[in-house]
């Protein structure tokens, strides 16, 4: 009985499992779905390589990255660059150096293909590469003079058939010397190729590139080995350098037949004042203090030292105190060109310094006067005039801030008239001599003072009178008048295009004392510790006249441990502020300067102006 019950139970259990299995399949398949028809994963339908299309142009040694993208049956894409097997049709031209990375070997054409071992599909596109062939090899430096026993670093520079040049192939060429008894070729400690002077004479050094079978140009391989040193010369001959800055010096040896060789790596440098300028091996000079020093170069084997003008004169200058354009006025014919110079004045140097680098030029009227922003070359495009200014990058200061801008006038096909002085202050009852010049289209000048008709825009302010060969403008009353000259012969006036009239101002009583720059929004002029800055004073008079007053006011600082301001009695420019440390001070100007001779236009009562200065 018990056995029978057990058999029935096992049969029922098997039946229950079958029913449960059918039910579970129904859940997984969904209503009415056949499990045999379940969706398959997407498959790769195509593989593409990039870059595609036009041939990729490479130089020998350059590499090209290749990207592989697979497209699936469901239109999705995947980057499969890392799993493909790549091959080159010409491994001697282009070799595969990594997954998706090809390198150019030598000139020629090659095609890179790829195969996917997972999907067993070939990429449907390939990457076509053209490797440029070497066309010419030149050896540099251009002049190869080697002192006996010394070495000169050489480089092989290639030009390819695709127009690219300046390619250093020094490590790919085979070097040789026609006469190794005169100049031998050897590898230096850092792997650079050196030509070493063995004995005095001349020879040729050659470089051969074996893959494209190109030899260096024979003329570029000429080498002269020299033995008898006559003199050592340091370049540049003179340098004006800001304190803390550096400059590279070059020492050249003058040998027999005036042959020049570079001795910079071999000389010992001698400074007359190490505290002003010192030179490290290799010729790097560092400015260490304001003043002047002489730098000489000593060649130890011969015992010869540069002397006199063959050494370098170094001027280490202090703070910038002025910028100006030279010449201040320039007249050119239309279509003509000229060049302006940027000059800088520095603390500790009497003469201005010409600056050529990091200068940005600007014209106020580019329609008439165009200027090359980097060089200062002006070109007259049309009749008219422009104010030319520049900004010096290192200080971020400009010539305008120092009243150092220039005026360029472009003369049309007719002459122009210019009156001098262009601007002047006259006291009541005082006179100024006027001059009129006729500037012809070729730039030549002629004095026409006595033949022009003179006119004052305000005869009640300035009158014009002639006495013999002299013409004078006389101050009558406070105000400003424009004096023009009309030439009846040429039909040209000074107020015409390109011309210059004279602005004569007669000051009334001093009205206000001003300081520039104007305070910022915080109500203070903001300066930076250690960076000198030129403050400017100006007196405005009744009638519209004004006058720069830096030298005729007394400058004072409320805290000289924070900020010092020069009055010009210490050899510096009046108004030059020297920020020493962070803090707030008050700078005051007094006009006229107490204890000094009375100014030309004294105020009815002493005036003063104060401004807050914040040093950061």
VEXVEX-388894 format. One record per residue (C-alpha): residue number from 1; z, y, x. Coordinates in Angstrom, 1 decimal. Each point is the difference from the previous one (the first is absolute). Layout:
(NUM,(Z,Y,X))
...
# end
This chain:
(1,(0.0,0.0,0.0))
(2,(0.9,2.3,2.7))
(3,(-3.2,-0.9,2.0))
(4,(-2.1,0.8,-3.1))
(5,(1.6,3.4,-0.4))
(6,(-0.6,0.8,3.7))
(7,(-3.7,-0.9,-0.2))
(8,(-0.5,2.2,-3.0))
(9,(1.8,2.9,1.7))
(10,(-2.4,-0.2,3.1))
(11,(-3.0,-0.1,-2.2))
(12,(1.1,3.1,-2.0))
(13,(0.7,1.8,3.3))
(14,(-3.5,-0.6,1.3))
(15,(-1.4,1.2,-3.3))
(16,(2.1,3.2,0.2))
(17,(-1.2,0.7,3.5))
(18,(-3.6,-0.3,-1.0))
(19,(0.6,2.4,-2.9))
(20,(1.8,2.5,2.3))
(21,(-2.8,-0.1,2.5))
(22,(-2.7,0.8,-2.6))
(23,(2.1,2.9,-1.2))
(24,(0.4,1.4,3.5))
(25,(-3.7,-0.2,0.7))
(26,(-0.6,1.9,-3.2))
(27,(2.3,2.8,1.2))
(28,(-1.7,0.3,3.4))
(29,(-3.5,-0.2,-1.3))
(30,(0.4,2.3,-3.0))
(31,(-1.0,-0.8,-3.5))
(32,(-3.3,-1.7,-0.1))
(33,(-0.6,0.1,3.8))
(34,(-1.2,-2.9,2.1))
(35,(2.0,-0.4,3.2))
(36,(-3.1,-1.2,1.8))
(37,(-1.6,3.4,-0.5))
(38,(2.8,2.2,1.8))
(39,(-1.5,3.0,1.9))
(40,(-0.8,-0.4,3.7))
(41,(1.0,2.6,2.7))
(42,(-2.8,2.6,0.9))
(43,(-2.3,-1.0,2.8))
(44,(-1.7,2.0,2.7))
(45,(-3.5,1.0,-0.9))
(46,(-0.9,2.2,3.0))
(47,(1.3,1.4,3.3))
(48,(-1.2,3.3,1.4))
(49,(0.5,1.5,3.5))
(50,(0.4,3.7,0.8))
(51,(-1.3,2.2,1.4))
(52,(-3.3,-0.9,-1.5))
(53,(-3.4,1.6,-0.2))
(54,(-1.1,2.0,3.1))
(55,(0.7,-1.3,3.5))
(56,(3.3,0.9,1.5))
(57,(-0.6,1.8,3.3))
(58,(2.5,-0.9,2.8))
(59,(0.3,0.7,3.7))
(60,(0.8,-2.9,2.4))
(61,(3.8,-0.6,-0.2))
(62,(0.4,1.5,-3.4))
(63,(1.4,-2.2,-2.9))
(64,(-0.9,-0.2,-3.7))
(65,(2.4,-1.1,-2.7))
(66,(-1.6,-2.2,-2.7))
(67,(1.4,-0.3,-3.6))
(68,(-0.8,-3.0,-2.2))
(69,(0.4,0.2,-3.8))
(70,(-0.2,-3.0,-2.4))
(71,(-1.1,0.4,-3.6))
(72,(1.3,-2.6,-2.5))
(73,(-1.5,-1.4,-3.2))
(74,(2.3,2.2,-2.1))
(75,(-1.4,3.1,1.8))
(76,(3.2,0.6,2.0))
(77,(-0.2,0.6,3.8))
(78,(2.1,-0.9,3.0))
(79,(0.1,0.9,3.7))
(80,(-0.7,-3.2,1.9))
(81,(-0.6,1.5,3.4))
(82,(2.7,-2.1,1.7))
(83,(-1.1,-3.4,-1.2))
(84,(-3.7,0.0,0.9))
(85,(-1.7,-1.4,3.0))
(86,(-2.3,2.6,1.7))
(87,(-3.0,-0.5,2.3))
(88,(-2.4,2.2,1.9))
(89,(-3.7,-0.6,0.2))
(90,(0.0,1.2,3.6))
(91,(3.4,-0.5,1.6))
(92,(-1.3,1.5,3.3))
(93,(-0.6,3.3,-1.9))
(94,(2.9,-0.1,-2.5))
(95,(2.9,-2.3,0.2))
(96,(2.7,-0.9,-2.5))
(97,(3.4,0.9,1.4))
(98,(2.2,-0.5,-3.1))
(99,(0.1,-0.5,-3.8))
(100,(-2.4,2.6,-1.2))
(101,(-0.4,1.7,3.4))
(102,(-3.2,0.1,2.1))
(103,(-0.4,1.6,3.4))
(104,(-3.3,1.4,1.6))
(105,(-0.8,-1.6,3.3))
(106,(-3.4,1.4,1.1))
(107,(-3.1,1.7,-1.5))
(108,(-1.9,-1.9,-2.7))
(109,(0.2,-1.0,-3.7))
(110,(2.2,-2.6,-1.6))
(111,(1.1,-1.2,-3.4))
(112,(3.5,-1.0,-1.0))
(113,(0.3,-2.7,-2.7))
(114,(3.0,-1.7,-1.6))
(115,(0.9,-3.3,-1.7))
(116,(3.0,-0.8,-2.4))
(117,(1.4,-3.5,0.8))
(118,(2.0,0.1,-3.3))
(119,(-2.8,0.6,-2.4))
(120,(-2.6,-1.3,2.4))
(121,(-2.1,3.1,-0.7))
(122,(-2.0,2.1,2.5))
(123,(0.3,3.8,-0.3))
(124,(-3.1,1.2,-1.8))
(125,(-0.1,3.2,2.2))
(126,(0.2,0.4,3.7))
(127,(0.9,2.9,2.4))
(128,(-2.9,1.1,2.1))
(129,(1.0,1.6,3.3))
(130,(-2.1,1.9,2.5))
(131,(1.6,0.4,3.5))
(132,(-1.4,3.0,1.9))
(133,(-1.5,-0.7,3.4))
(134,(1.1,1.9,3.1))
(135,(-2.8,2.3,1.0))
(136,(1.5,1.9,2.9))
(137,(3.1,0.0,2.2))
(138,(1.3,3.1,1.9))
(139,(2.9,0.1,2.4))
(140,(2.6,2.7,-0.3))
(141,(1.3,2.3,1.3))
(142,(-3.4,1.8,0.5))
(143,(0.8,1.1,3.5))
(144,(1.4,-2.8,2.1))
(145,(1.5,1.3,3.3))
(146,(2.6,-2.2,1.5))
(147,(2.2,1.0,2.9))
(148,(0.2,-2.5,2.8))
(149,(2.8,-2.5,-0.8))
(150,(0.4,1.3,-3.5))
(151,(-1.2,-1.6,-3.3))
(152,(-1.8,1.4,-3.1))
(153,(0.3,-1.5,-3.4))
(154,(-3.4,-0.9,-1.5))
(155,(-1.2,-0.7,-3.5))
(156,(-3.2,-1.5,-1.4))
(157,(-1.1,1.9,-3.1))
(158,(-2.8,-1.5,-2.1))
(159,(-2.6,1.4,-2.4))
(160,(-1.3,-2.5,-2.7))
(161,(-3.4,-0.3,-1.7))
(162,(1.6,1.2,-3.3))
(163,(0.6,3.4,1.5))
(164,(3.8,-0.4,0.6))
(165,(1.2,1.0,3.4))
(166,(3.2,0.6,2.0))
(167,(1.0,-3.7,-0.3))
(168,(2.2,-1.2,2.9))
(169,(-1.2,-3.4,1.1))
(170,(1.8,0.0,3.4))
(171,(1.7,-3.3,-0.8))
(172,(-3.3,-1.7,-0.9))
(173,(-2.1,0.8,3.1))
(174,(-0.2,-1.4,3.4))
(175,(0.6,2.6,2.8))
(176,(-1.6,0.1,3.4))
(177,(-0.7,2.4,2.9))
(178,(-3.2,0.3,1.9))
(179,(2.0,0.7,3.2))
(180,(3.5,-1.4,-0.3))
(181,(0.6,1.1,3.6))
(182,(-0.1,3.6,-1.4))
(183,(1.5,-0.4,-3.5))
(184,(1.6,-3.2,-1.3))
(185,(0.6,-0.8,-3.7))
(186,(3.3,-1.5,-0.9))
(187,(2.3,-0.3,-3.0))
(188,(3.1,2.2,-0.1))
(189,(3.5,-1.1,-0.9))
(190,(-0.5,1.0,-3.7))
(191,(-3.4,-1.8,-0.2))
(192,(-2.1,3.2,0.4))
(193,(-3.0,-0.2,2.3))
(194,(0.3,2.0,3.2))
(195,(-2.5,1.1,2.6))
(196,(1.8,0.2,3.4))
(197,(-1.3,2.0,3.0))
(198,(-0.3,-2.3,3.0))
(199,(-2.1,2.2,2.4))
(200,(-1.8,3.3,-0.2))
(201,(-3.4,-0.2,-1.4))
(202,(-2.0,-0.5,-3.2))
(203,(-0.7,-3.0,-2.2))
(204,(-0.5,-1.1,-3.6))
(205,(2.4,-1.8,-2.3))
(206,(-1.7,-2.1,-2.8))
(207,(1.2,-1.5,-3.2))
(208,(-1.8,-2.9,-1.7))
(209,(0.6,-1.2,-3.6))
(210,(-1.1,-3.7,0.0))
(211,(-0.4,-0.6,-3.8))
(212,(-2.5,2.8,-0.6))
(213,(-1.0,-0.1,3.7))
(214,(0.2,3.8,0.4))
(215,(0.7,1.7,3.4))
(216,(1.6,3.4,0.4))
(217,(-2.2,2.9,0.8))
(218,(-0.5,0.2,3.7))
(219,(0.5,3.8,0.2))
(220,(3.3,-0.2,-1.8))
(221,(1.3,-2.4,2.6))
(222,(-0.4,2.2,3.1))
(223,(3.2,0.2,2.0))
(224,(0.9,2.1,3.0))
(225,(2.9,-0.9,2.3))
(226,(1.3,3.0,1.9))
(227,(2.4,0.1,3.0))
(228,(0.5,3.5,1.4))
(229,(2.1,2.2,-2.3))
(230,(-0.4,3.8,0.5))
(231,(2.1,1.5,-2.8))
(232,(2.0,-0.7,-3.1))
(233,(-0.5,2.1,-3.2))
(234,(2.2,0.1,-3.1))
(235,(-1.5,0.6,-3.5))
(236,(0.4,2.0,-2.1))
(237,(0.4,2.9,2.4))
(238,(2.4,1.9,-2.3))
(239,(1.9,-1.0,-3.1))
(240,(2.2,2.0,-2.5))
(241,(2.2,-2.5,-1.7))
(242,(2.8,0.3,-2.6))
(243,(3.4,-1.2,1.1))
(244,(0.5,-3.7,-0.6))
(245,(-3.7,-0.8,-0.3))
(246,(-2.1,-2.2,2.3))
(247,(-3.4,0.1,1.6))
(248,(-2.0,-2.4,2.1))
(249,(-1.0,1.1,3.5))
(250,(-2.8,-1.5,2.1))
(251,(-0.1,-0.2,3.7))
(252,(-3.5,-0.2,1.6))
(253,(-0.8,-0.8,3.6))
(254,(-2.9,1.9,1.7))
(255,(-1.7,-2.3,2.5))
(256,(-3.0,0.2,2.4))
(257,(-3.1,1.6,-1.5))
(258,(2.3,1.6,-2.7))
(259,(0.3,-3.3,-1.8))
(260,(2.8,0.0,-2.5))
(261,(2.3,-2.9,-0.8))
(262,(3.0,-0.3,-2.4))
(263,(3.2,-0.4,1.9))
(264,(2.4,0.6,-3.0))
(265,(1.6,-3.5,0.2))
(266,(0.6,0.2,3.7))
(267,(1.4,3.5,0.8))
(268,(3.5,1.2,0.2))
(269,(0.7,3.0,-2.2))
(270,(2.0,3.0,1.4))
(271,(1.4,2.7,-2.3))
(272,(1.2,3.3,1.4))
(273,(2.7,0.2,-2.8))
(274,(1.0,-3.3,-1.5))
(275,(2.2,1.8,-2.5))
(276,(-3.1,1.7,-1.4))
(277,(-2.7,-2.7,0.3))
(278,(0.2,-3.6,1.2))
(279,(-2.8,-2.6,0.4))
(280,(0.4,-3.7,-0.5))
(281,(-2.2,-2.6,1.9))
(282,(-3.4,0.0,-1.7))
(283,(-0.1,3.7,-0.3))
(284,(1.9,0.7,-3.3))
(285,(1.7,3.4,0.3))
(286,(3.0,1.0,-2.1))
(287,(1.0,3.6,-0.6))
(288,(3.8,0.2,0.5))
(289,(0.8,3.7,0.1))
(290,(-1.5,3.5,-0.4))
(291,(-1.6,1.3,3.2))
(292,(-2.8,-0.7,2.5))
(293,(-0.5,-2.9,2.3))
(294,(-2.7,-1.3,2.4))
(295,(-1.0,-3.7,-0.2))
(296,(-1.5,-1.5,3.2))
(297,(-1.3,-3.6,0.6))
(298,(0.6,-1.9,3.2))
(299,(-2.2,-2.9,1.1))
(300,(2.3,-2.1,2.2))
(301,(-2.5,-2.0,2.0))
(302,(-1.8,3.1,1.4))
(303,(3.0,2.3,-0.2))
(304,(-2.2,2.6,-1.8))
(305,(1.7,2.2,-2.6))
(306,(-1.7,2.4,-2.4))
(307,(0.7,3.6,0.9))
(308,(-0.6,3.5,-1.4))
(309,(-2.6,0.1,-2.8))
(310,(-0.4,-3.8,0.3))
(311,(3.4,-0.4,-1.6))
(312,(0.9,0.6,-3.6))
(313,(1.8,3.2,-1.2))
(314,(2.3,-0.8,-2.9))
(315,(1.4,2.6,-2.3))
(316,(2.7,-1.3,-2.4))
(317,(0.3,2.4,-2.9))
(318,(2.7,0.5,-2.6))
(319,(-0.2,0.9,-3.7))
(320,(-3.2,1.2,-1.7))
(321,(0.2,3.8,-0.6))
(322,(-3.6,0.9,-1.0))
(323,(-3.4,-1.2,-1.0))
(324,(-3.3,2.0,0.1))
(325,(-3.7,-0.5,-0.2))
(326,(-2.2,1.3,2.8))
(327,(-2.1,2.1,-0.2))
(328,(1.7,2.0,-2.8))
(329,(-3.4,1.3,-1.2))
(330,(-3.4,-1.6,0.2))
(331,(-3.4,1.1,-1.3))
(332,(-2.9,-2.5,-0.3))
(333,(-3.5,0.1,-1.5))
(334,(-0.7,-2.2,-3.0))
(335,(-0.7,-3.5,1.3))
(336,(1.9,0.8,3.2))
(337,(2.9,-2.0,1.3))
(338,(3.1,0.8,2.1))
(339,(3.2,-1.6,1.1))
(340,(3.5,1.2,-0.6))
(341,(3.0,-1.0,2.1))
(342,(3.6,-0.7,-1.1))
(343,(2.6,1.6,2.2))
(344,(3.8,-0.7,-0.1))
(345,(2.8,2.0,1.5))
(346,(3.1,-1.9,1.2))
(347,(3.5,0.9,1.1))
(348,(0.2,-0.1,3.8))
(349,(-3.7,0.8,0.6))
(350,(-1.5,3.4,0.4))
(351,(-3.7,-0.9,-0.7))
(352,(-1.2,-1.6,-3.2))
(353,(-1.2,-3.6,0.1))
(354,(-3.3,-1.3,-1.5))
(355,(0.5,-2.9,-2.3))
(356,(-2.9,-2.3,-0.8))
(357,(1.4,-3.1,-1.7))
(358,(1.7,-0.4,-3.4))
(359,(-1.2,3.4,-1.2))
(360,(-1.3,0.4,-3.5))
(361,(-2.3,3.1,-0.6))
(362,(-0.7,1.7,-3.3))
(363,(-2.3,2.7,-1.3))
(364,(0.8,2.3,-2.9))
(365,(-3.6,0.3,-1.0))
(366,(-2.0,-3.2,0.7))
(367,(-3.0,1.3,-1.9))
(368,(-0.5,2.5,2.9))
(369,(1.8,-1.5,2.9))
(370,(0.3,-3.7,0.4))
(371,(2.3,-1.5,2.6))
(372,(0.4,-3.5,1.4))
(373,(3.6,-0.8,-0.8))
(374,(0.7,-1.9,3.2))
(375,(-1.9,2.1,2.6))
(376,(0.1,3.6,-1.0))
(377,(-3.8,0.3,0.1))
(378,(-1.2,2.6,-2.6))
(379,(-3.4,0.4,-1.6))
(380,(-1.3,2.9,-2.0))
(381,(-1.5,-1.3,-3.2))
(382,(-0.5,3.3,-1.8))
(383,(0.8,3.7,0.3))
(384,(3.7,0.8,-0.4))
(385,(3.3,-0.4,1.8))
(386,(2.9,-2.4,0.1))
(387,(3.5,-0.3,1.3))
(388,(0.4,-3.0,2.4))
(389,(3.3,-1.6,0.4))
(390,(1.4,-3.3,1.5))
(391,(3.0,-2.3,-0.4))
(392,(1.5,-1.7,3.0))
(393,(1.0,-3.5,-1.0))
(394,(3.0,-0.6,2.3))
(395,(1.9,3.1,-1.3))
(396,(-1.7,0.1,-3.4))
(397,(-0.2,3.8,0.6))
(398,(-3.1,2.1,-0.4))
(399,(-1.6,3.1,1.5))
(400,(0.5,1.9,-3.3))
(401,(3.8,-0.2,0.3))
(402,(-0.3,1.8,3.3))
(403,(-2.7,2.6,-1.1))
(404,(-2.4,-1.8,2.4))
(405,(-3.0,-0.6,-2.3))
(406,(-3.5,1.0,1.0))
(407,(-2.8,1.8,-1.9))
(408,(-3.5,-1.4,0.2))
(409,(-2.9,2.2,-1.3))
(410,(-3.5,-1.4,-0.7))
(411,(-2.8,2.5,0.4))
(412,(-2.9,-0.4,-2.4))
(413,(-3.6,1.1,0.9))
(414,(1.3,3.6,0.0))
(415,(2.7,1.4,2.3))
(416,(3.6,0.6,-1.0))
(417,(2.4,2.8,0.7))
(418,(3.5,-0.5,1.2))
(419,(2.7,2.7,0.2))
(420,(2.9,-0.1,2.4))
(421,(2.9,0.0,-0.3))
(422,(-0.1,-2.4,-2.9))
(423,(3.6,0.9,-0.9))
(424,(2.5,2.6,1.2))
(425,(3.1,2.0,-1.1))
(426,(-0.1,3.8,0.3))
(427,(2.8,2.4,-0.3))
(428,(-0.6,3.2,-2.0))
(429,(-1.9,2.4,2.2))
(430,(-0.9,-2.6,2.6))
(431,(-3.5,-1.2,0.7))
(432,(-1.8,-3.2,1.1))
(433,(-3.4,-0.2,1.7))
(434,(-2.7,-1.8,-2.0))
(435,(-2.9,-2.0,1.4))
(436,(-3.1,-1.4,-1.8))
(437,(-2.0,-2.9,1.5))
(438,(-3.4,-1.2,-1.1))
(439,(-0.2,-3.8,0.4))
(440,(-3.6,-1.2,0.1))
(441,(-1.2,-3.4,-1.2))
(442,(-0.2,-1.2,3.6))
(443,(3.7,0.9,0.4))
(444,(-0.5,3.0,2.2))
(445,(2.2,3.1,-0.6))
(446,(-0.7,3.7,0.0))
(447,(2.4,2.9,-0.4))
(448,(-1.2,2.2,-2.9))
(449,(3.2,1.9,-0.6))
(450,(-1.7,3.5,0.1))
(451,(-3.0,-0.8,-2.2))
(452,(1.8,-1.7,-3.0))
(453,(1.3,1.7,-3.1))
(454,(3.8,-0.4,-0.3))
(455,(1.8,-0.3,-3.3))
(456,(3.6,-0.3,-0.9))
(457,(0.9,-1.7,-3.3))
(458,(3.0,2.3,-0.3))
(459,(-0.5,3.3,1.8))
(460,(3.4,1.1,-1.3))
(461,(1.5,-2.9,2.1))
(462,(-2.3,-0.1,3.1))
(463,(-2.6,2.6,0.9))
(464,(-2.9,-0.6,2.4))
(465,(-1.2,2.7,2.3))
(466,(-2.5,0.1,3.0))
(467,(0.7,1.9,3.2))
(468,(-2.8,-0.3,2.5))
(469,(-0.6,-3.7,0.7))
(470,(3.3,-0.9,-1.5))
(471,(0.7,-1.0,-3.7))
(472,(3.7,0.0,-1.1))
(473,(1.8,-1.1,-3.1))
(474,(3.0,2.3,-0.7))
(475,(3.1,-0.9,-2.1))
(476,(0.5,2.4,-2.9))
(477,(2.5,-1.6,-2.4))
(478,(1.5,-3.4,-0.6))
(479,(-2.4,-2.7,-1.3))
(480,(-2.9,-2.2,1.2))
(481,(-3.6,1.0,0.5))
(482,(-3.1,-2.0,0.8))
(483,(-2.3,1.7,2.5))
(484,(-3.7,-1.1,-0.2))
(485,(-3.0,0.8,2.2))
(486,(-3.5,0.3,-1.4))
(487,(-2.9,-0.2,2.5))
(488,(-3.0,1.9,-1.4))
(489,(-2.3,-1.4,2.7))
(490,(0.5,-3.7,-0.8))
(491,(1.1,0.6,-3.6))
(492,(3.1,-2.1,0.6))
(493,(3.6,0.7,-0.9))
(494,(3.3,-1.4,1.3))
(495,(0.9,-1.2,-3.5))
(496,(-3.1,-2.1,-0.2))
(497,(-0.2,-3.8,0.5))
(498,(1.5,-0.9,3.4))
(499,(1.1,3.6,0.7))
(500,(3.4,1.3,0.7))
(501,(1.6,3.3,-1.2))
(502,(3.3,1.4,1.2))
(503,(3.2,0.0,-1.9))
(504,(2.1,2.9,1.0))
(505,(3.5,0.3,-1.6))
(506,(2.4,2.9,0.1))
(507,(3.5,-1.2,-0.5))
(508,(2.4,1.8,-2.3))
(509,(3.7,-0.5,0.3))
(510,(1.1,-3.6,0.7))
(511,(0.5,-1.7,-3.4))
(512,(1.0,-3.6,0.6))
(513,(0.7,-2.4,2.9))
(514,(-1.3,-3.5,-0.4))
(515,(0.4,-3.3,1.8))
(516,(-2.4,-2.9,0.1))
(517,(-0.2,-2.9,-0.8))
(518,(1.4,0.5,-3.4))
(519,(3.1,-2.0,-0.9))
(520,(-0.5,-3.3,-1.7))
(521,(1.2,-0.8,-3.5))
(522,(3.5,-0.6,1.3))
(523,(0.1,3.7,1.1))
(524,(-0.1,-0.8,3.7))
(525,(-2.6,-0.3,2.7))
(526,(0.2,-3.6,1.2))
(527,(-0.3,-0.8,3.7))
(528,(0.3,-3.3,2.0))
(529,(2.5,-0.5,2.8))
(530,(-1.7,0.3,3.4))
(531,(-3.3,1.4,-1.4))
(532,(-0.4,3.8,0.8))
(533,(-1.6,2.1,-2.7))
(534,(-1.3,3.6,0.1))
(535,(1.5,2.2,-2.8))
(536,(-2.0,3.0,-0.9))
(537,(1.1,3.5,-1.1))
(538,(-2.1,2.6,-1.8))
(539,(0.6,3.5,-1.2))
(540,(-1.8,1.2,-3.2))
(541,(-0.5,3.7,-0.4))
(542,(-0.6,2.2,-3.0))
(543,(-3.7,0.4,-0.4))
(544,(-0.9,-3.7,0.6))
(545,(0.2,-0.1,3.8))
(546,(1.9,-2.8,1.8))
(547,(0.9,-0.8,3.6))
(548,(1.1,-3.1,1.9))
(549,(3.5,0.8,1.2))
(550,(1.2,-3.0,2.1))
(551,(0.5,2.1,3.1))
(552,(1.4,3.1,-1.7))
(553,(2.8,-1.6,-1.9))
(554,(3.3,-1.5,1.2))
(555,(0.4,-3.7,-0.8))
(556,(3.5,-1.5,-0.3))
(557,(1.3,-3.4,-1.0))
(558,(3.3,-0.4,-1.7))
(559,(0.7,-3.2,2.0))
(560,(-1.8,-0.3,3.4))
(561,(1.3,-3.5,0.5))
(562,(-2.2,-1.1,-2.9))
(563,(-3.0,2.4,0.4))
(564,(-1.0,2.5,2.7))
(565,(-2.6,2.7,-0.7))
(566,(-1.6,1.8,2.9))
(567,(-0.4,3.8,0.2))
(568,(-2.6,-0.3,2.8))
(569,(2.4,1.0,2.7))
(570,(0.3,-3.6,1.3))
(571,(-3.7,-0.3,0.8))
(572,(-0.7,-1.7,-3.4))
(573,(-1.9,1.3,-2.9))
(574,(2.1,2.2,-2.3))
(575,(0.8,-1.9,-3.2))
(576,(-0.1,-3.4,1.6))
(577,(2.7,-2.1,-1.6))
(578,(1.5,-3.0,1.9))
(579,(1.9,-2.4,-2.3))
(580,(2.8,-1.7,2.0))
(581,(1.8,-2.1,-2.6))
(582,(0.2,-0.6,-3.8))
(583,(1.7,2.7,-2.0))
(584,(-0.5,3.2,-2.1))
(585,(-0.3,3.5,1.5))
(586,(-1.0,3.4,-1.0))
(587,(-2.7,1.8,2.0))
(588,(0.0,3.8,-0.3))
(589,(-2.6,2.6,1.1))
(590,(0.8,3.6,0.6))
(591,(-2.7,2.7,0.1))
(592,(-0.2,2.0,2.1))
(593,(1.5,-2.0,2.9))
(594,(3.3,1.6,1.0))
(595,(-0.1,1.5,3.5))
(596,(-3.8,-0.3,0.3))
(597,(-2.4,2.9,0.1))
(598,(-0.9,1.2,-3.5))
(599,(-2.9,-1.8,-1.6))
(600,(-3.3,1.7,-0.7))
(601,(0.8,0.0,-3.7))
(602,(3.7,0.3,-0.4))
(603,(1.7,-0.4,-3.4))
(604,(1.9,2.8,-1.7))
(605,(3.1,-2.2,0.3))
(606,(0.7,-3.2,2.0))
(607,(-1.1,-3.2,-1.9))
(608,(1.2,-3.6,0.2))
(609,(-1.1,-3.3,-1.4))
(610,(1.9,-3.3,0.0))
(611,(-1.2,-3.5,-0.8))
(612,(1.7,-3.4,-0.1))
(613,(-1.2,-2.6,2.5))
(614,(0.8,-3.7,-0.4))
(615,(-0.4,-2.2,3.1))
(616,(-0.3,-3.7,-0.6))
# end
